[in-house]
Amino acid sequence: MSSTPDSSRRPTAVIAVIADSDTRWKWGASVARQLAPEHSLDAVFLRGRSTPTERQLAEVGIVPDRQRVVATAGLVDDEELAAADVVILAVSGGAVLALTHALGLAWAGRERRPVTVSGYVGVVYEKLVDGLLTRAGTDLVLANSAHDAERFAHAFASVGVDPESVVECALPFLGGAPHRPAEDGERPFTLTFAVQPSVPRDREARLHLLGRAAAHARRHPGREVLIKLRSLPGEQTTHVEANPYQHLVEDLPEPAPANLRLVYGNMAEVLDRTDLLVTVSSTAALESMHRGIPTAILTDLGVREAHGNHYFLPSGCLASWDDLDAGAQPRPLPEWAAAQGIGKADPYAAARARLALLRASGPLPPLRPYYTPRSAGLYLGDILRRHGLDEQGRPRSAPATAASGRTGRAVRRLARRGAGKLYRVGYQRVAPTLRKWGAA
């Protein structure tokens, strides 16, 4: 995955997006287009489990001027990255922290460094505080709504991080033409079920949702029902998909009706022909709402934090498959939609202004992540090691030779046994207790 730069045609200004999956590339590249559409776009993909394939990149639909795949540790001395004007960290919170720490040390003393930007791909935050504090230290932290901006800034102020780094915007891929219903039989009414790799996770629940979509297609033979898939079996995205719908369709009690189809492709293009978007909690719901398409947030599996659909509780769009079978076409409440940045004319105006101010204000201060070896050495050290770095932000040298002989084998055997036991204890005992405390 590489391309050769043409320096004679490349603009002077460069915005680099570091991404570790197709979903985060979509977010980061879309942010780049919102912040600096005139800049050359460099894609830096981290080598790992979910490095996007060429097919996944084509599906996103944003073509970078240059692209390459590197290991996280390989970015420490990367002069091309250091020479960029803006670097968007479209990676997990832990990777943001590792890179902010390492690049902050590598760029120390330079007369100029890039402006760094971080944020969230979605709107449901599984670990709000953890995710925020690992992103603290980047120059801009993008919040996807006014509500998020307020609580992000409050959290930062509480721990001494500059709350001015938080900038309100919206999800960057909200756009597209307003919904135009099918007229005079030019195309059938189209229901699109936007699936997610891990929501729900278990096979029975996923098979149930697919079965209900098939039943809806049988009940409404004049409609087209599309199952919008995220990836091919074997491809990886941000979240692991254990039970692909492509396989589950073969396990339906009855053969799939002719008007039920599995589709891939760019979500915006699928929405161009969609009259009703159905999902559990995909951000595709916000894209759909932004374009005025009726949108249903499924309640069949409950309204639960584990499924992320609790975010849509005040939206007015909760519905079951029974409701949809009966003709429901939910639309979001205007006040809720406005609070999410839906329909906002230029949600990135404030972010562009903040970026311009930072770039015009002279040398930028050193990057200062919230977590340091002094304040949280154990936590930071673990994250750095997982990304191939040491506490000095340097690539780690090869590990010492593993123990050998009978002692080494015994240690490894006990470690494997202990790891399984610790996982079971954590999952069955500790996690429920923590969740109970969090709900108190």
Buried (B, 14 or more C-beta within 10 A) or exposed (E): EEEEEEEEEEEEEBBBBBBBBBBBBBBBBBBBBBBBEEBBBBBBBBEBEBBBBEEBBEBBBBEBBBBBBBEBBBBBEBEBBBEBBBBBBBBBBBBBBBBBBBBBBBBEEEEEBBBBBBBBBBBBBEEBEEBBBBBBBBBBBBBBBBBBBBBBBEBBEEEEBBBEBBBBBBBBBBEBEEBEEEEEEEEBBBBBBBBBBBBBBEEEBBBBBBBBBBBBBBEBEEBBBBBBBBBEEEBBBBBEBEBBBBEBBEEBEEEBBEBBBBEBEBBBEBBBBBBBBBBBBBBBBBBBBBBBBBBBBBBBBEBBEEBBBBBBEEBBBBBBBEBBEEEBBBBBEEEBBBBBBBBBEEBBEBBBEBBEEBBEEEEBEEBBBBBEEEEBEEBBBEBBBEBBBBBEBBBBEEEEEEEEEEEEEEEEEEEEEEEEEEEEEEEEEEEEEEEEEEEE
